[in-house]
């Protein structure tokens, strides 16, 4: 899956399907 680091939550969030 693909994930990006969310600067707001400081966590890696999944962007699959977006």
N, C-alpha and C positions, 0 to 999 in steps of 0.2 A: 504493500500500500504506500501511498504518498502522504507525507506529513510535513507540516511546517511549524516553525516555532512561533507561537503567538506571543507578541510582546506585551500584551495586556495581562495574560495569565502566566506568562513565563513557562509555558508548557508546550509540548509538541502535540499539535492537534491534527487529526486525520482530515484530509481534504478530498478524499476519494468520493466521487459522486457529486462534487460541487462544480 
